[in-house]
Amino acid sequence: MSEKVCAVIVTYNRKDLLRECLNAVLSQTRPLDHVLVVDNASTDGTPEMLKAEFPQVEVLRLPENQGSSGGFHEGMKRVYEAGYDWIWLMDDDGYPLLDTLEKLLAFPSEEILFRGCVVVAKENPSLLAFDYPSGGPKPINSVAELNRLYGVQGFVEGFVNPYNGVLINRRVVQAIGLPKKEFFIWGDEVEYFWRAKKKGIPVATVLQAIFVHPKDRMQKKYVTLFGKTVVLQYVEDPARFALLIRNQSYIYTRYISVLKWVVRTILYVLAFRDQAWKLALFSLQGALGRIGG
């Protein structure tokens, strides 16, 4: 494939992990045409490390930390305006195997414009870093189970784990625009995935393309409702927890189900009574689309 590919890597104060990521990206069997690092105003020596060790990499240093949402927004904008055909997205805490880009580009269907990797856990590569929906009561959490269910066809249609090594064609940006920088953290990649699906853009996980990432560290509470288990994600920091609820509410009310949003909001309020009013307020803000600020 002669099309040009640029990687966009968003980083913030994790220079050692960024180094590991860049070494993997720059060693691909299908070399990148360009690499852009978006630095969210790191203060740990990241700019100096990049200048000394990776002079071939372009660095877009933001004046302040805009979160992953702002980082990907600005990075994708830069690459899209530069005319690259494919944008390869990842955070600094993950890395591809050496043939991952080659596998993504070799996917036989040219119509799949939003291509994801199988994201394996850094701590144990036999496990998935993030669960996959199974259509049943329990999600898929192992690579073996994913391959057992989808290995014959070689891909999982309609699902990816953005942005972990996701390869996006520029036509996706033409069709749906850029990620919502107002999200700041948590959910911007999920919203972008759902926005693409709603627009009818073909999406698939390529089973031969592997991306390594730490196991999902989001904390979870499990609530049983009418015999079904509902997973409630949360973080200890109240301010970040509020952002998580706001962004989830935005996604649920636009792409999934208003009824499910109502049920989840009630469950969150009941499960976290000490923060009930704040969570309810941010849930309503997300549902109303008030995600700025």
Residue frames as qw, qx, qy, qz and C-alpha x, y, z in Angstrom:
[[0.000, 0.890, 0.457, 0.000, 0.00, 0.00, 0.00],
 [0.479, 0.327, 0.010, 0.814, 1.54, 3.31, -1.09],
 [0.265, -0.853, -0.251, -0.373, -0.61, 5.47, 1.14],
 [0.274, 0.454, -0.488, 0.694, 1.19, 7.57, 3.74],
 [0.666, -0.567, -0.485, -0.002, 0.82, 6.82, 7.44],
 [0.094, 0.561, -0.407, 0.715, 1.57, 9.07, 10.40],
 [0.539, -0.383, -0.700, 0.269, 1.53, 7.95, 14.03],
 [0.213, -0.687, 0.086, -0.689, 0.09, 10.26, 16.68],
 [0.625, -0.222, -0.650, 0.372, 1.31, 9.55, 20.23],
 [0.286, -0.805, -0.032, -0.519, -0.09, 11.60, 23.11],
 [0.668, -0.049, -0.551, 0.498, 2.10, 11.89, 26.20],
 [0.282, -0.820, 0.070, -0.493, 2.14, 13.54, 29.60],
 [0.328, -0.686, 0.553, -0.340, 4.92, 13.08, 32.17],
 [0.917, -0.131, 0.373, -0.054, 5.74, 9.47, 31.28],
 [0.291, 0.776, -0.493, -0.264, 9.02, 9.78, 29.39],
 [0.280, -0.337, 0.897, 0.050, 10.22, 6.23, 30.12],
 [0.592, 0.372, 0.699, -0.153, 7.01, 4.72, 28.77],
 [0.474, 0.817, -0.017, -0.328, 7.10, 7.10, 25.82],
 [0.001, -0.644, 0.722, 0.253, 10.63, 5.94, 25.00],
 [0.432, -0.005, 0.902, -0.008, 9.43, 2.31, 24.98],
 [0.561, 0.636, 0.457, -0.268, 6.51, 3.24, 22.73],
 [0.324, 0.843, -0.266, -0.337, 8.65, 5.22, 20.28],
 [0.188, -0.465, 0.837, 0.218, 11.26, 2.47, 19.97],
 [0.498, 0.250, 0.830, -0.030, 8.51, 0.05, 18.96],
 [0.468, 0.788, 0.265, -0.301, 6.85, 2.51, 16.56],
 [0.197, 0.828, -0.423, -0.310, 10.12, 3.41, 14.86],
 [0.228, -0.352, 0.894, 0.156, 11.05, -0.28, 14.42],
 [0.748, 0.333, 0.377, -0.433, 7.95, -1.32, 12.47],
 [0.574, 0.033, 0.711, 0.405, 8.38, -3.78, 9.60],
 [0.286, 0.715, 0.446, 0.456, 6.31, -1.32, 7.58],
 [0.362, -0.133, -0.225, 0.895, 8.08, 1.96, 8.39],
 [0.060, 0.822, 0.447, -0.348, 6.04, 5.01, 9.28],
 [0.431, 0.643, 0.220, 0.594, 6.10, 7.96, 6.94],
 [0.007, 0.577, -0.237, 0.782, 6.03, 10.31, 9.91],
 [0.513, -0.430, -0.681, 0.297, 5.68, 10.28, 13.70],
 [0.122, -0.633, 0.029, -0.764, 4.07, 13.08, 15.72],
 [0.428, -0.310, -0.706, 0.472, 4.33, 13.23, 19.51],
 [0.233, -0.740, -0.191, -0.601, 1.81, 15.50, 21.20],
 [0.443, -0.050, -0.616, 0.650, 3.29, 16.60, 24.52],
 [0.332, -0.785, -0.450, -0.267, 0.68, 17.82, 27.00],
 [0.091, -0.842, 0.259, -0.464, 3.11, 20.29, 28.63],
 [0.895, -0.223, -0.326, 0.209, 5.15, 17.58, 30.39],
 [0.187, -0.901, 0.297, -0.253, 7.42, 18.67, 33.25],
 [0.875, -0.375, 0.300, 0.057, 9.45, 15.46, 33.71],
 [0.284, -0.559, 0.616, 0.477, 12.12, 16.09, 31.08],
 [0.708, 0.417, 0.570, 0.024, 10.13, 14.68, 28.17],
 [0.448, 0.888, -0.033, -0.097, 11.05, 17.52, 25.74],
 [0.117, -0.770, 0.617, 0.114, 14.74, 17.10, 26.49],
 [0.623, -0.109, 0.772, 0.053, 14.56, 13.32, 26.09],
 [0.685, 0.613, 0.392, -0.043, 12.79, 13.64, 22.74],
 [0.282, 0.922, -0.243, -0.106, 15.31, 16.14, 21.44],
 [0.239, -0.651, 0.717, 0.067, 18.29, 14.04, 22.51],
 [0.472, -0.106, 0.875, 0.023, 17.06, 10.54, 21.62],
 [0.465, 0.499, 0.721, 0.123, 14.43, 10.97, 18.89],
 [0.035, -0.482, 0.143, 0.864, 15.40, 13.96, 16.72],
 [0.025, -0.077, -0.770, -0.633, 13.57, 12.42, 13.74],
 [0.097, -0.586, -0.802, 0.062, 10.22, 12.71, 15.53],
 [0.060, -0.520, -0.147, -0.839, 8.05, 15.82, 15.23],
 [0.256, -0.362, -0.710, 0.547, 6.91, 17.21, 18.59],
 [0.192, -0.633, -0.303, -0.686, 3.78, 19.29, 19.07],
 [0.315, -0.174, -0.654, 0.665, 4.11, 20.73, 22.56],
 [0.218, -0.757, -0.502, -0.358, 0.87, 22.13, 23.93],
 [0.048, 0.587, -0.287, 0.755, 1.05, 25.21, 26.18],
 [0.468, -0.308, 0.554, -0.616, -0.91, 23.45, 28.91],
 [0.133, 0.020, 0.991, -0.020, -2.19, 19.97, 29.71],
 [0.535, 0.080, -0.189, -0.820, -5.35, 19.50, 27.63],
 [0.745, -0.040, 0.582, -0.324, -5.86, 15.87, 28.62],
 [0.450, 0.006, 0.819, 0.357, -5.92, 12.96, 26.23],
 [0.409, 0.727, 0.548, -0.060, -8.94, 14.47, 24.48],
 [0.127, 0.943, -0.104, -0.290, -7.17, 17.72, 23.69],
 [0.347, -0.523, 0.679, 0.382, -3.99, 15.90, 22.76],
 [0.474, 0.222, 0.805, 0.280, -5.65, 13.64, 20.21],
 [0.324, 0.861, 0.358, -0.158, -7.76, 16.51, 18.88],
 [0.024, 0.894, -0.295, -0.337, -4.71, 18.66, 18.18],
 [0.392, -0.362, 0.775, 0.339, -2.58, 15.78, 16.92],
 [0.504, 0.410, 0.745, 0.151, -5.18, 14.43, 14.51],
 [0.272, 0.918, 0.177, -0.230, -5.87, 17.95, 13.27],
 [0.136, -0.756, 0.501, 0.397, -2.18, 18.51, 12.50],
 [0.399, -0.133, 0.853, 0.309, -1.81, 15.19, 10.68],
 [0.461, 0.619, 0.636, -0.026, -5.08, 15.50, 8.75],
 [0.213, 0.935, 0.007, -0.284, -4.20, 18.99, 7.55],
 [0.216, -0.616, 0.650, 0.389, -0.78, 17.69, 6.47],
 [0.658, 0.411, -0.364, -0.516, -2.55, 15.29, 4.09],
 [0.087, -0.277, 0.956, -0.046, -1.64, 11.86, 5.47],
 [0.566, -0.083, -0.628, -0.528, -3.87, 8.98, 4.36],
 [0.747, -0.382, -0.544, -0.001, -3.87, 7.04, 7.63],
 [0.180, -0.686, 0.396, -0.584, -3.53, 8.18, 11.25],
 [0.714, -0.096, -0.673, 0.165, -2.18, 5.66, 13.78],
 [0.344, -0.714, 0.110, -0.600, -3.29, 6.55, 17.31],
 [0.768, -0.233, -0.541, 0.252, -1.89, 5.58, 20.70],
 [0.424, -0.889, 0.109, -0.134, -1.11, 6.84, 24.20],
 [0.205, 0.724, -0.629, 0.196, 2.40, 6.72, 25.60],
 [0.517, -0.400, 0.681, -0.331, 1.75, 3.78, 27.96],
 [0.888, 0.192, 0.407, -0.093, 1.24, 1.17, 25.24],
 [0.002, 0.600, -0.625, -0.499, 3.23, -0.06, 22.27],
 [0.863, 0.345, -0.106, -0.353, 2.72, -2.16, 19.10],
 [0.826, -0.149, 0.464, 0.285, 4.51, -5.34, 18.17],
 [0.243, -0.454, 0.464, 0.721, 7.00, -4.86, 15.37],
 [0.076, 0.143, 0.784, 0.599, 4.62, -6.05, 12.61],
 [0.163, 0.550, 0.672, -0.468, 1.42, -4.45, 13.94],
 [0.274, 0.620, -0.078, -0.731, 1.20, -1.65, 11.38],
 [0.136, 0.249, -0.822, -0.494, 1.95, -4.09, 8.57],
 [0.044, 0.298, 0.951, -0.068, -0.92, -6.34, 9.74],
 [0.214, 0.626, 0.431, -0.613, -3.34, -3.42, 9.98],
 [0.260, 0.575, -0.330, -0.703, -2.54, -2.16, 6.49],
 [0.094, 0.162, -0.917, -0.353, -2.70, -5.69, 5.02],
 [0.434, 0.302, 0.700, -0.480, -6.32, -6.15, 6.09],
 [0.305, 0.193, 0.778, 0.515, -8.04, -7.39, 2.91],
 [0.107, 0.788, 0.596, 0.114, -11.10, -5.15, 3.01],
 [0.316, 0.203, 0.023, 0.927, -10.20, -1.63, 1.90],
 [0.296, -0.649, -0.374, -0.593, -13.62, -0.45, 3.09],
 [0.654, -0.611, -0.368, 0.252, -12.68, -0.88, 6.76],
 [0.251, 0.761, -0.087, 0.592, -11.62, 2.67, 7.54],
 [0.430, -0.682, 0.359, -0.470, -11.43, 2.30, 11.35],
 [0.840, 0.131, -0.524, 0.060, -9.10, -0.61, 12.18],
 [0.519, -0.726, 0.328, -0.310, -8.30, -1.75, 15.70],
 [0.348, 0.409, -0.826, 0.173, -5.74, -4.06, 17.31],
 [0.795, -0.415, -0.442, -0.001, -6.16, -6.88, 19.76],
 [0.059, -0.757, 0.384, -0.525, -5.02, -5.08, 22.90],
 [0.821, -0.165, -0.523, 0.157, -3.22, -7.54, 25.18],
 [0.538, -0.841, 0.022, -0.042, -2.27, -7.02, 28.81],
 [0.298, 0.751, -0.532, 0.254, 1.35, -6.04, 29.33],
 [0.449, -0.494, 0.650, -0.363, 1.42, -8.02, 32.57],
 [0.546, 0.022, 0.837, -0.025, 0.06, -11.19, 30.90],
 [0.229, 0.321, -0.489, -0.778, -0.23, -11.21, 27.08],
 [0.068, -0.219, -0.956, -0.184, -2.66, -14.16, 27.18],
 [0.017, 0.666, 0.640, -0.382, -5.26, -11.78, 28.61],
 [0.213, 0.710, 0.346, 0.576, -6.96, -8.83, 26.98],
 [0.223, 0.041, -0.321, 0.919, -6.13, -5.46, 28.46],
 [0.421, 0.106, 0.187, -0.882, -9.78, -4.46, 28.01],
 [0.479, 0.225, 0.833, -0.162, -12.77, -6.78, 27.81],
 [0.177, 0.022, -0.607, -0.774, -14.59, -7.37, 24.53],
 [0.667, 0.068, 0.265, -0.693, -18.38, -7.66, 24.37],
 [0.167, -0.111, 0.968, 0.148, -19.48, -11.22, 23.75],
 [0.495, -0.149, -0.488, -0.704, -23.20, -10.86, 23.21],
 [0.659, -0.342, -0.670, 0.007, -23.70, -12.97, 26.32],
 [0.533, -0.823, -0.188, -0.054, -23.71, -12.34, 30.07],
 [0.649, -0.587, 0.200, 0.440, -19.92, -12.38, 30.40],
 [0.348, 0.870, -0.271, -0.218, -17.45, -10.34, 28.34],
 [0.910, 0.266, -0.145, 0.283, -14.46, -11.87, 26.55],
 [0.314, -0.913, 0.261, 0.015, -11.28, -11.35, 28.57],
 [0.647, -0.380, 0.573, 0.330, -8.75, -13.75, 27.04],
 [0.217, 0.548, -0.554, -0.587, -6.97, -13.81, 23.68],
 [0.099, -0.026, 0.983, 0.152, -7.69, -17.52, 23.30],
 [0.300, 0.538, 0.719, -0.322, -11.44, -16.98, 23.66],
 [0.291, 0.723, -0.070, -0.623, -11.38, -14.09, 21.20],
 [0.139, 0.425, -0.769, -0.457, -9.55, -16.22, 18.65],
 [0.220, 0.167, 0.959, -0.055, -11.86, -19.18, 19.26],
 [0.343, 0.651, 0.538, -0.412, -14.90, -17.07, 18.46],
 [0.389, 0.862, 0.013, -0.326, -13.52, -14.98, 15.59],
 [0.413, -0.518, 0.615, 0.427, -10.29, -16.62, 14.44],
 [0.592, 0.329, 0.686, 0.266, -11.80, -18.22, 11.34],
 [0.338, 0.873, 0.310, 0.167, -12.81, -14.88, 9.89],
 [0.636, 0.144, -0.078, 0.754, -9.73, -13.11, 11.24],
 [0.025, 0.279, -0.087, 0.956, -11.46, -10.01, 12.53],
 [0.031, -0.521, -0.736, 0.431, -14.13, -8.75, 14.90],
 [0.086, 0.490, 0.450, 0.742, -16.62, -6.70, 12.95],
 [0.296, -0.767, -0.348, -0.451, -18.10, -3.59, 14.52],
 [0.625, -0.778, -0.040, 0.051, -15.81, -3.25, 17.54],
 [0.598, 0.449, -0.351, 0.563, -12.39, -1.83, 18.45],
 [0.569, -0.662, -0.278, 0.402, -10.59, -0.63, 21.59],
 [0.349, 0.766, -0.005, 0.540, -9.74, 2.95, 20.64],
 [0.461, 0.828, -0.267, -0.173, -7.22, 4.57, 20.62],
 [0.624, -0.516, 0.574, 0.123, -4.81, 1.73, 21.42],
 [0.336, -0.218, 0.762, 0.508, -3.09, 1.30, 18.08],
 [0.517, 0.637, 0.545, -0.176, -6.22, 2.12, 16.10],
 [0.289, -0.087, 0.502, 0.810, -5.56, 3.01, 12.46],
 [0.311, 0.714, 0.476, -0.407, -7.98, 5.60, 11.08],
 [0.461, 0.376, 0.481, 0.644, -8.32, 6.63, 7.46],
 [0.075, -0.130, -0.049, 0.987, -8.48, 10.35, 6.74],
 [0.304, -0.332, -0.587, -0.673, -11.95, 9.79, 5.28],
 [0.436, -0.538, -0.685, 0.226, -13.14, 9.16, 8.84],
 [0.240, -0.406, -0.216, 0.855, -12.03, 12.66, 9.85],
 [0.097, -0.077, -0.438, -0.890, -13.67, 14.06, 6.72],
 [0.396, -0.418, -0.722, -0.384, -16.93, 12.39, 7.69],
 [0.565, -0.662, -0.492, 0.029, -17.14, 12.96, 11.46],
 [0.068, -0.911, 0.184, -0.364, -14.56, 15.56, 12.38],
 [0.338, 0.441, -0.678, 0.482, -12.12, 15.42, 15.30],
 [0.487, -0.363, -0.734, 0.303, -12.37, 14.07, 18.87],
 [0.274, -0.866, -0.227, -0.352, -14.16, 16.29, 21.37],
 [0.429, 0.341, -0.489, 0.679, -11.40, 18.03, 23.30],
 [0.420, -0.536, 0.137, -0.720, -13.96, 19.17, 25.89],
 [0.898, -0.270, -0.333, -0.101, -14.03, 15.65, 27.35],
 [0.185, -0.809, 0.520, -0.199, -10.48, 16.21, 28.71],
 [0.011, 0.310, -0.949, 0.053, -10.08, 12.59, 29.87],
 [0.284, 0.138, 0.919, -0.238, -12.10, 9.36, 29.76],
 [0.488, 0.544, 0.631, -0.259, -14.53, 8.65, 27.01],
 [0.267, 0.706, -0.242, -0.610, -13.33, 10.80, 24.13],
 [0.044, 0.300, -0.875, -0.378, -12.06, 7.71, 22.29],
 [0.235, 0.321, 0.907, -0.137, -15.30, 5.83, 23.00],
 [0.337, 0.710, 0.286, -0.547, -17.39, 8.76, 21.79],
 [0.197, 0.593, -0.525, -0.578, -15.31, 8.94, 18.60],
 [0.087, -0.041, 0.979, 0.177, -15.81, 5.22, 17.99],
 [0.271, 0.526, 0.757, -0.276, -19.58, 5.50, 18.49],
 [0.270, 0.719, -0.019, -0.641, -19.75, 8.61, 16.31],
 [0.100, 0.393, -0.765, -0.501, -18.04, 6.71, 13.51],
 [0.136, 0.196, 0.971, 0.023, -20.42, 3.76, 13.85],
 [0.287, 0.643, 0.510, -0.494, -23.47, 6.03, 13.85],
 [0.263, 0.672, -0.295, -0.626, -22.20, 7.57, 10.61],
 [0.926, 0.322, 0.114, -0.160, -22.01, 4.09, 9.07],
 [0.247, 0.746, -0.619, -0.008, -18.21, 3.94, 8.92],
 [0.935, -0.009, -0.355, -0.021, -17.01, 0.30, 8.83],
 [0.285, -0.721, 0.546, -0.317, -15.12, -0.69, 11.99],
 [0.965, -0.019, -0.261, -0.037, -13.22, -3.89, 12.79],
 [0.492, -0.697, 0.520, 0.031, -10.55, -5.36, 15.06],
 [0.693, 0.508, -0.508, -0.066, -7.80, -7.11, 13.09],
 [0.901, -0.429, 0.044, -0.055, -6.91, -10.24, 15.08],
 [0.857, 0.159, -0.076, 0.484, -3.34, -10.49, 13.77],
 [0.208, 0.662, -0.162, 0.702, -2.53, -6.92, 14.79],
 [0.667, -0.491, -0.481, 0.287, -1.36, -6.84, 18.41],
 [0.038, 0.722, -0.189, 0.664, -0.96, -3.87, 20.72],
 [0.589, -0.213, -0.643, 0.441, 0.42, -4.14, 24.27],
 [0.207, -0.625, 0.038, -0.752, -1.10, -2.06, 27.07],
 [0.040, -0.140, 0.787, -0.600, -1.32, -2.30, 30.88],
 [0.164, -0.435, -0.884, -0.039, -4.37, -4.17, 32.14],
 [0.219, -0.683, -0.316, -0.622, -7.42, -1.96, 32.57],
 [0.325, -0.022, -0.615, 0.718, -6.91, -0.14, 35.87],
 [0.377, -0.384, -0.111, -0.836, -10.31, 1.47, 36.12],
 [0.145, -0.009, 0.839, -0.524, -11.95, 0.59, 39.43],
 [0.450, -0.199, -0.621, -0.610, -15.32, -1.15, 39.23],
 [0.415, -0.013, 0.672, -0.613, -18.36, -1.86, 41.37],
 [0.228, -0.115, -0.873, -0.415, -20.72, -4.66, 40.37],
 [0.433, 0.079, 0.408, -0.800, -24.43, -4.16, 41.00],
 [0.069, 0.211, 0.952, 0.209, -27.07, -6.84, 40.40],
 [0.393, 0.258, 0.136, -0.872, -30.32, -5.55, 38.92],
 [0.825, 0.261, 0.067, -0.497, -33.15, -7.91, 37.95],
 [0.940, -0.030, 0.324, 0.099, -30.71, -10.78, 37.78],
 [0.689, 0.604, -0.010, 0.401, -28.21, -8.94, 35.55],
 [0.619, -0.477, -0.055, 0.622, -24.82, -7.62, 36.60],
 [0.284, 0.927, 0.090, 0.229, -24.18, -3.96, 35.87],
 [0.708, -0.087, -0.118, 0.691, -20.59, -2.70, 35.96],
 [0.061, -0.990, -0.117, -0.044, -20.08, 0.78, 37.40],
 [0.677, 0.277, -0.170, 0.660, -16.67, 2.30, 36.69],
 [0.299, -0.947, -0.097, -0.067, -15.26, 4.79, 39.14],
 [0.566, 0.364, -0.367, 0.642, -12.10, 6.54, 40.36],
 [0.479, -0.501, -0.520, 0.499, -11.26, 7.77, 43.85],
 [0.185, -0.125, -0.004, 0.975, -10.57, 11.36, 42.86],
 [0.266, 0.619, 0.612, -0.414, -13.96, 13.17, 43.09],
 [0.237, 0.681, -0.173, -0.671, -13.20, 15.69, 40.34],
 [0.128, 0.304, -0.826, -0.457, -12.13, 13.02, 37.87],
 [0.182, 0.292, 0.928, -0.139, -15.03, 10.80, 38.89],
 [0.324, 0.663, 0.336, -0.585, -17.40, 13.64, 38.00],
 [0.246, 0.560, -0.507, -0.608, -15.78, 13.94, 34.56],
 [0.045, -0.055, 0.982, 0.177, -16.16, 10.20, 34.03],
 [0.257, 0.500, 0.762, -0.320, -19.89, 10.37, 34.83],
 [0.286, 0.696, 0.014, -0.658, -20.42, 13.45, 32.66],
 [0.188, 0.465, -0.686, -0.527, -18.68, 11.92, 29.65],
 [0.115, 0.120, 0.986, 0.030, -20.38, 8.53, 30.04],
 [0.307, 0.585, 0.574, -0.484, -23.75, 10.30, 30.19],
 [0.288, 0.623, -0.294, -0.665, -23.02, 12.17, 26.98],
 [0.120, 0.256, -0.890, -0.357, -22.22, 8.89, 25.22],
 [0.165, 0.263, 0.932, -0.189, -25.14, 6.89, 26.61],
 [0.333, 0.625, 0.426, -0.563, -27.79, 9.48, 25.76],
 [0.346, 0.655, -0.316, -0.593, -26.56, 9.95, 22.18],
 [0.382, 0.424, -0.764, -0.302, -25.44, 6.53, 21.05],
 [0.122, 0.043, -0.979, 0.160, -26.67, 3.78, 23.35],
 [0.339, -0.555, -0.729, -0.215, -29.92, 4.27, 25.29],
 [0.201, -0.551, 0.156, -0.795, -31.54, 7.07, 27.28],
 [0.833, -0.435, -0.151, -0.308, -33.25, 4.45, 29.44],
 [0.862, -0.046, -0.304, 0.403, -29.93, 2.78, 30.24],
 [0.256, 0.445, -0.248, 0.822, -28.51, 6.21, 31.09],
 [0.520, -0.566, 0.025, -0.639, -31.33, 6.82, 33.57],
 [0.933, -0.299, -0.198, -0.030, -30.83, 3.40, 35.19],
 [0.732, 0.161, -0.293, 0.593, -27.06, 3.81, 35.41],
 [0.012, 0.555, -0.193, 0.809, -27.38, 7.28, 36.92],
 [0.720, -0.529, -0.024, -0.448, -29.73, 5.96, 39.60],
 [0.943, -0.138, -0.220, 0.206, -27.35, 3.09, 40.35],
 [0.502, 0.367, -0.280, 0.731, -24.38, 5.45, 40.62],
 [0.284, -0.599, 0.127, -0.738, -26.30, 7.73, 42.98],
 [0.865, -0.424, -0.058, -0.262, -27.27, 4.77, 45.17],
 [0.912, 0.028, -0.213, 0.350, -23.79, 3.21, 45.09],
 [0.478, 0.133, -0.206, 0.844, -21.92, 6.45, 45.86],
 [0.236, -0.825, -0.512, -0.043, -24.25, 8.23, 48.26],
 [0.447, -0.618, -0.084, 0.641, -21.54, 10.54, 49.59],
 [0.151, -0.258, 0.392, 0.870, -21.22, 12.06, 46.09],
 [0.335, 0.502, 0.797, 0.019, -24.81, 11.58, 44.98],
 [0.230, 0.874, 0.260, -0.339, -25.80, 15.16, 44.18],
 [0.070, -0.692, 0.484, 0.531, -22.56, 15.90, 42.38],
 [0.285, -0.038, 0.889, 0.355, -22.79, 12.75, 40.27],
 [0.328, 0.650, 0.680, -0.088, -26.43, 13.44, 39.42],
 [0.126, 0.876, -0.004, -0.465, -25.55, 16.99, 38.37],
 [0.088, -0.540, 0.665, 0.509, -22.68, 15.93, 36.14],
 [0.358, 0.226, 0.889, 0.171, -24.78, 13.14, 34.67],
 [0.309, 0.803, 0.461, -0.218, -27.40, 15.69, 33.70],
 [0.015, 0.802, -0.296, -0.519, -24.77, 18.02, 32.26],
 [0.243, -0.240, 0.835, 0.431, -23.46, 15.23, 30.05],
 [0.346, 0.480, 0.805, 0.035, -26.96, 14.30, 28.90],
 [0.221, 0.898, 0.257, -0.281, -27.62, 17.94, 27.99],
 [0.713, 0.530, 0.090, 0.450, -24.33, 18.19, 26.09],
 [0.134, -0.959, 0.170, -0.184, -22.75, 20.67, 28.50],
 [0.930, -0.130, -0.016, 0.343, -19.23, 19.25, 28.32],
 [0.403, 0.693, -0.146, 0.580, -17.28, 22.50, 27.91],
 [0.298, -0.801, 0.263, -0.447, -15.18, 24.05, 30.65]]
